[in-house]
Amino acid sequence: MRADLVVGSRFPDLVLPDHRRTPVQLSKLADGYPLVVSFYRGYW
């Protein structure tokens, strides 16, 4: 586990691609509300 990922701390403000491969910044997506980030395997 990374040292900067600690339970209860803020998640790093990442920029990730959405389903259309458009970059999305997590802080703009959340717009001040709590956010759950879930990663899943797209192809089995």
C-alpha distance matrix in Angstrom:
0.0 3.8 6.5 8.6 7.2 9.0 11.3 14.7 14.0 15.2 13.5 14.1 17.5 17.0 19.9 19.7 22.7 24.4 26.4 29.0 26.7 27.6 25.0 24.1 22.5 20.5 22.4 25.7 24.9 24.2 27.2 26.2 25.5 22.4 20.5 18.5 16.5 16.5 15.6 17.9 19.4 22.7 24.7 24.9
3.8 0.0 3.8 5.5 5.5 8.2 11.4 14.2 12.5 13.3 11.6 11.5 15.0 14.7 17.9 18.3 21.5 23.6 26.0 28.4 25.8 26.3 23.3 22.4 20.4 18.8 20.4 23.8 23.5 22.8 25.5 24.6 24.4 21.6 19.9 18.4 16.5 17.1 16.5 19.2 20.8 23.8 26.1 26.8
6.5 3.8 0.0 3.8 5.6 7.0 10.7 13.1 11.2 12.6 11.9 11.9 15.7 16.2 19.7 20.7 24.2 26.3 28.9 31.2 28.6 28.7 25.4 24.3 21.8 20.1 21.0 24.6 24.7 23.7 26.0 24.6 24.7 22.0 20.9 19.9 18.5 19.7 19.6 22.5 24.4 27.4 29.7 30.5
8.6 5.5 3.8 0.0 3.8 6.0 9.7 11.1 8.5 9.1 8.6 8.4 12.2 13.2 16.8 18.2 21.9 24.0 26.9 29.0 26.5 26.2 22.8 21.3 18.6 16.8 17.4 21.1 21.4 20.3 22.4 21.0 21.3 18.9 18.0 17.6 16.3 18.2 18.4 21.7 24.0 26.6 29.4 30.5
7.2 5.5 5.6 3.8 0.0 3.8 6.8 8.9 7.2 8.1 7.0 8.2 12.0 12.8 16.4 17.2 20.7 22.2 24.9 27.4 25.2 25.2 22.1 20.3 17.9 15.5 16.6 20.2 19.9 18.6 21.1 19.7 19.4 16.6 15.4 14.4 13.3 14.9 15.5 18.8 21.3 24.1 26.9 27.8
9.0 8.2 7.0 6.0 3.8 0.0 3.8 6.2 5.5 8.1 8.6 10.8 14.4 15.8 19.5 20.3 23.8 25.0 27.6 30.3 28.4 28.2 25.1 23.0 20.5 17.7 18.2 21.9 21.6 19.7 22.1 20.1 19.5 16.5 16.0 15.2 14.9 16.6 17.7 20.9 23.6 26.5 29.4 30.1
11.3 11.4 10.7 9.7 6.8 3.8 0.0 3.8 5.6 8.5 9.4 12.5 15.7 17.2 20.8 21.3 24.5 25.2 27.6 30.5 29.0 28.8 26.0 23.6 21.2 17.9 18.4 22.0 21.2 18.8 21.3 19.1 17.9 14.6 14.4 13.4 14.0 15.6 17.4 20.4 23.5 26.4 29.3 29.8
14.7 14.2 13.1 11.1 8.9 6.2 3.8 0.0 3.8 6.8 8.9 12.3 15.0 17.3 20.7 21.7 25.0 25.4 28.1 30.8 29.5 28.8 26.0 23.2 20.4 17.1 16.8 20.3 19.9 17.0 19.1 16.4 15.4 12.4 13.1 13.1 14.4 16.7 19.0 22.2 25.5 28.1 31.3 32.1
14.0 12.5 11.2 8.5 7.2 5.5 5.6 3.8 0.0 3.8 6.5 9.3 12.1 14.6 18.3 19.8 23.3 24.2 27.1 29.6 27.9 27.0 23.9 21.2 18.2 15.2 14.7 18.4 18.5 16.0 17.8 15.3 15.1 12.6 13.1 13.6 14.3 17.0 18.9 22.4 25.6 28.0 31.2 32.4
15.2 13.3 12.6 9.1 8.1 8.1 8.5 6.8 3.8 0.0 3.8 6.4 8.6 11.5 15.0 16.7 20.3 21.2 24.4 26.5 24.9 23.7 20.5 17.7 14.5 11.6 10.9 14.7 15.0 12.8 14.5 12.3 12.6 10.6 10.7 11.9 12.4 15.6 17.5 21.2 24.4 26.4 29.8 31.4
13.5 11.6 11.9 8.6 7.0 8.6 9.4 8.9 6.5 3.8 0.0 3.8 6.4 8.3 11.9 13.3 16.8 17.9 21.1 23.3 21.5 20.6 17.4 14.9 12.1 9.3 9.7 13.4 13.3 11.8 14.2 13.0 13.0 10.8 9.6 10.1 9.6 12.6 14.2 17.9 20.9 22.9 26.3 28.0
14.1 11.5 11.9 8.4 8.2 10.8 12.5 12.3 9.3 6.4 3.8 0.0 3.8 5.7 9.5 11.6 15.3 17.1 20.5 22.2 19.9 18.9 15.4 13.4 10.4 8.6 9.2 12.8 13.4 12.8 14.7 14.1 15.0 13.5 12.0 12.7 11.4 14.3 15.1 18.8 21.4 23.1 26.4 28.4
17.5 15.0 15.7 12.2 12.0 14.4 15.7 15.0 12.1 8.6 6.4 3.8 0.0 3.8 6.9 9.7 13.2 14.9 18.6 19.9 17.7 16.1 12.5 10.3 6.8 5.7 6.1 9.3 10.4 10.4 12.0 12.2 13.6 12.9 11.4 12.8 11.5 14.7 15.6 19.3 21.8 22.9 26.3 28.7
17.0 14.7 16.2 13.2 12.8 15.8 17.2 17.3 14.6 11.5 8.3 5.7 3.8 0.0 3.8 6.2 9.9 12.2 15.7 17.0 14.5 13.3 9.8 8.3 5.9 5.8 8.0 10.2 10.7 11.7 13.8 14.8 15.7 14.9 12.5 13.1 10.8 13.3 13.4 16.8 19.0 19.9 23.2 25.7
19.9 17.9 19.7 16.8 16.4 19.5 20.8 20.7 18.3 15.0 11.9 9.5 6.9 3.8 0.0 3.8 7.0 9.5 13.2 13.8 11.2 9.7 6.1 5.3 4.3 6.3 8.9 9.7 10.0 12.3 14.1 16.0 17.0 16.7 14.0 14.6 12.1 14.3 14.0 16.9 18.6 18.8 22.1 25.0
19.7 18.3 20.7 18.2 17.2 20.3 21.3 21.7 19.8 16.7 13.3 11.6 9.7 6.2 3.8 0.0 3.8 6.5 9.9 11.0 8.4 8.1 5.4 5.4 6.5 7.7 11.2 11.6 10.7 13.2 15.6 17.7 18.0 17.3 14.0 13.8 10.8 12.0 11.2 13.7 15.2 15.1 18.3 21.4
22.7 21.5 24.2 21.9 20.7 23.8 24.5 25.0 23.3 20.3 16.8 15.3 13.2 9.9 7.0 3.8 0.0 3.8 6.7 7.3 4.6 5.1 4.3 5.9 8.7 10.3 13.7 13.2 11.8 14.9 17.2 19.8 19.9 19.5 16.1 15.7 12.7 13.3 12.1 13.7 14.6 13.6 16.6 20.0
24.4 23.6 26.3 24.0 22.2 25.0 25.2 25.4 24.2 21.2 17.9 17.1 14.9 12.2 9.5 6.5 3.8 0.0 3.8 5.4 5.0 5.5 6.4 6.5 9.9 10.7 14.1 13.0 10.8 13.9 16.3 19.2 18.8 18.4 15.0 14.6 12.0 12.3 11.7 12.9 14.0 12.5 15.8 19.2
26.4 26.0 28.9 26.9 24.9 27.6 27.6 28.1 27.1 24.4 21.1 20.5 18.6 15.7 13.2 9.9 6.7 3.8 0.0 3.8 5.5 7.4 9.6 10.2 13.6 14.3 17.6 16.4 13.9 16.8 19.3 22.2 21.4 20.9 17.4 16.5 14.0 13.3 12.3 12.4 12.9 10.5 13.4 17.0
29.0 28.4 31.2 29.0 27.4 30.3 30.5 30.8 29.6 26.5 23.3 22.2 19.9 17.0 13.8 11.0 7.3 5.4 3.8 0.0 3.8 5.5 8.8 10.4 14.1 15.7 18.7 16.9 15.0 18.4 20.3 23.6 23.3 23.3 20.0 19.6 17.2 16.9 15.8 16.0 16.2 13.5 16.0 19.7
26.7 25.8 28.6 26.5 25.2 28.4 29.0 29.5 27.9 24.9 21.5 19.9 17.7 14.5 11.2 8.4 4.6 5.0 5.5 3.8 0.0 3.8 6.3 8.9 12.4 14.4 17.5 16.2 14.8 18.2 20.2 23.2 23.3 23.2 19.8 19.4 16.5 16.5 15.0 15.7 15.7 13.7 16.2 19.9
27.6 26.3 28.7 26.2 25.2 28.2 28.8 28.8 27.0 23.7 20.6 18.9 16.1 13.3 9.7 8.1 5.1 5.5 7.4 5.5 3.8 0.0 3.8 6.4 10.0 12.5 15.1 13.4 12.5 16.1 17.6 20.8 21.3 21.7 18.7 19.0 16.6 17.4 16.6 17.9 18.6 16.8 19.6 23.3
25.0 23.3 25.4 22.8 22.1 25.1 26.0 26.0 23.9 20.5 17.4 15.4 12.5 9.8 6.1 5.4 4.3 6.4 9.6 8.8 6.3 3.8 0.0 3.8 6.8 9.7 12.3 11.1 10.8 14.3 15.7 18.6 19.5 19.7 16.9 17.5 15.0 16.4 15.8 17.8 18.9 17.8 20.8 24.3
24.1 22.4 24.3 21.3 20.3 23.0 23.6 23.2 21.2 17.7 14.9 13.4 10.3 8.3 5.3 5.4 5.9 6.5 10.2 10.4 8.9 6.4 3.8 0.0 3.8 6.3 8.8 7.5 7.0 10.4 12.0 14.9 15.7 16.1 13.4 14.4 12.5 14.5 14.8 17.2 19.0 18.3 21.7 25.0
22.5 20.4 21.8 18.6 17.9 20.5 21.2 20.4 18.2 14.5 12.1 10.4 6.8 5.9 4.3 6.5 8.7 9.9 13.6 14.1 12.4 10.0 6.8 3.8 0.0 3.8 5.6 5.5 6.3 8.8 10.1 12.4 13.7 14.2 12.0 13.6 12.0 14.8 15.5 18.5 20.7 20.6 24.1 27.2
20.5 18.8 20.1 16.8 15.5 17.7 17.9 17.1 15.2 11.6 9.3 8.6 5.7 5.8 6.3 7.7 10.3 10.7 14.3 15.7 14.4 12.5 9.7 6.3 3.8 0.0 3.8 5.5 5.0 6.1 8.5 10.1 10.7 10.6 8.3 10.0 8.9 12.2 13.6 16.9 19.7 20.0 23.7 26.4
22.4 20.4 21.0 17.4 16.6 18.2 18.4 16.8 14.7 10.9 9.7 9.2 6.1 8.0 8.9 11.2 13.7 14.1 17.6 18.7 17.5 15.1 12.3 8.8 5.6 3.8 0.0 3.8 5.5 5.2 6.0 7.1 9.0 9.8 8.9 11.7 11.7 15.2 17.1 20.5 23.3 23.8 27.5 30.1
25.7 23.8 24.6 21.1 20.2 21.9 22.0 20.3 18.4 14.7 13.4 12.8 9.3 10.2 9.7 11.6 13.2 13.0 16.4 16.9 16.2 13.4 11.1 7.5 5.5 5.5 3.8 0.0 3.8 5.5 5.0 8.0 9.9 11.6 10.7 13.5 13.5 16.7 18.5 21.5 24.2 24.0 27.7 30.6
24.9 23.5 24.7 21.4 19.9 21.6 21.2 19.9 18.5 15.0 13.3 13.4 10.4 10.7 10.0 10.7 11.8 10.8 13.9 15.0 14.8 12.5 10.8 7.0 6.3 5.0 5.5 3.8 0.0 3.8 5.6 8.6 9.0 10.1 8.4 10.8 10.8 13.8 15.8 18.6 21.4 21.1 24.9 27.7
24.2 22.8 23.7 20.3 18.6 19.7 18.8 17.0 16.0 12.8 11.8 12.8 10.4 11.7 12.3 13.2 14.9 13.9 16.8 18.4 18.2 16.1 14.3 10.4 8.8 6.1 5.2 5.5 3.8 0.0 3.8 5.5 5.2 6.5 5.7 9.1 10.3 13.7 16.4 19.4 22.6 22.8 26.6 29.0
27.2 25.5 26.0 22.4 21.1 22.1 21.3 19.1 17.8 14.5 14.2 14.7 12.0 13.8 14.1 15.6 17.2 16.3 19.3 20.3 20.2 17.6 15.7 12.0 10.1 8.5 6.0 5.0 5.6 3.8 0.0 3.8 5.7 8.6 9.1 12.7 14.1 17.5 20.1 23.1 26.2 26.3 30.0 32.6
26.2 24.6 24.6 21.0 19.7 20.1 19.1 16.4 15.3 12.3 13.0 14.1 12.2 14.8 16.0 17.7 19.8 19.2 22.2 23.6 23.2 20.8 18.6 14.9 12.4 10.1 7.1 8.0 8.6 5.5 3.8 0.0 3.8 6.8 8.7 12.5 14.5 18.1 21.0 24.2 27.6 28.1 31.9 34.2
25.5 24.4 24.7 21.3 19.4 19.5 17.9 15.4 15.1 12.6 13.0 15.0 13.6 15.7 17.0 18.0 19.9 18.8 21.4 23.3 23.3 21.3 19.5 15.7 13.7 10.7 9.0 9.9 9.0 5.2 5.7 3.8 0.0 3.8 6.3 10.0 12.7 16.0 19.3 22.3 25.8 26.4 30.2 32.2
22.4 21.6 22.0 18.9 16.6 16.5 14.6 12.4 12.6 10.6 10.8 13.5 12.9 14.9 16.7 17.3 19.5 18.4 20.9 23.3 23.2 21.7 19.7 16.1 14.2 10.6 9.8 11.6 10.1 6.5 8.6 6.8 3.8 0.0 3.8 6.9 10.0 13.3 16.7 19.8 23.4 24.5 28.2 29.9
20.5 19.9 20.9 18.0 15.4 16.0 14.4 13.1 13.1 10.7 9.6 12.0 11.4 12.5 14.0 14.0 16.1 15.0 17.4 20.0 19.8 18.7 16.9 13.4 12.0 8.3 8.9 10.7 8.4 5.7 9.1 8.7 6.3 3.8 0.0 3.8 6.4 9.8 13.1 16.2 19.8 20.7 24.5 26.3
18.5 18.4 19.9 17.6 14.4 15.2 13.4 13.1 13.6 11.9 10.1 12.7 12.8 13.1 14.6 13.8 15.7 14.6 16.5 19.6 19.4 19.0 17.5 14.4 13.6 10.0 11.7 13.5 10.8 9.1 12.7 12.5 10.0 6.9 3.8 0.0 3.8 6.4 10.0 12.9 16.6 18.0 21.6 23.1
16.5 16.5 18.5 16.3 13.3 14.9 14.0 14.4 14.3 12.4 9.6 11.4 11.5 10.8 12.1 10.8 12.7 12.0 14.0 17.2 16.5 16.6 15.0 12.5 12.0 8.9 11.7 13.5 10.8 10.3 14.1 14.5 12.7 10.0 6.4 3.8 0.0 3.8 6.7 10.1 13.6 15.0 18.6 20.4
16.5 17.1 19.7 18.2 14.9 16.6 15.6 16.7 17.0 15.6 12.6 14.3 14.7 13.3 14.3 12.0 13.3 12.3 13.3 16.9 16.5 17.4 16.4 14.5 14.8 12.2 15.2 16.7 13.8 13.7 17.5 18.1 16.0 13.3 9.8 6.4 3.8 0.0 3.8 6.6 10.2 12.0 15.4 16.8
15.6 16.5 19.6 18.4 15.5 17.7 17.4 19.0 18.9 17.5 14.2 15.1 15.6 13.4 14.0 11.2 12.1 11.7 12.3 15.8 15.0 16.6 15.8 14.8 15.5 13.6 17.1 18.5 15.8 16.4 20.1 21.0 19.3 16.7 13.1 10.0 6.7 3.8 0.0 3.8 7.0 9.1 12.4 14.0
17.9 19.2 22.5 21.7 18.8 20.9 20.4 22.2 22.4 21.2 17.9 18.8 19.3 16.8 16.9 13.7 13.7 12.9 12.4 16.0 15.7 17.9 17.8 17.2 18.5 16.9 20.5 21.5 18.6 19.4 23.1 24.2 22.3 19.8 16.2 12.9 10.1 6.6 3.8 0.0 3.7 6.1 9.1 10.4
19.4 20.8 24.4 24.0 21.3 23.6 23.5 25.5 25.6 24.4 20.9 21.4 21.8 19.0 18.6 15.2 14.6 14.0 12.9 16.2 15.7 18.6 18.9 19.0 20.7 19.7 23.3 24.2 21.4 22.6 26.2 27.6 25.8 23.4 19.8 16.6 13.6 10.2 7.0 3.7 0.0 3.8 5.8 7.0
22.7 23.8 27.4 26.6 24.1 26.5 26.4 28.1 28.0 26.4 22.9 23.1 22.9 19.9 18.8 15.1 13.6 12.5 10.5 13.5 13.7 16.8 17.8 18.3 20.6 20.0 23.8 24.0 21.1 22.8 26.3 28.1 26.4 24.5 20.7 18.0 15.0 12.0 9.1 6.1 3.8 0.0 3.8 6.7
24.7 26.1 29.7 29.4 26.9 29.4 29.3 31.3 31.2 29.8 26.3 26.4 26.3 23.2 22.1 18.3 16.6 15.8 13.4 16.0 16.2 19.6 20.8 21.7 24.1 23.7 27.5 27.7 24.9 26.6 30.0 31.9 30.2 28.2 24.5 21.6 18.6 15.4 12.4 9.1 5.8 3.8 0.0 3.8
24.9 26.8 30.5 30.5 27.8 30.1 29.8 32.1 32.4 31.4 28.0 28.4 28.7 25.7 25.0 21.4 20.0 19.2 17.0 19.7 19.9 23.3 24.3 25.0 27.2 26.4 30.1 30.6 27.7 29.0 32.6 34.2 32.2 29.9 26.3 23.1 20.4 16.8 14.0 10.4 7.0 6.7 3.8 0.0
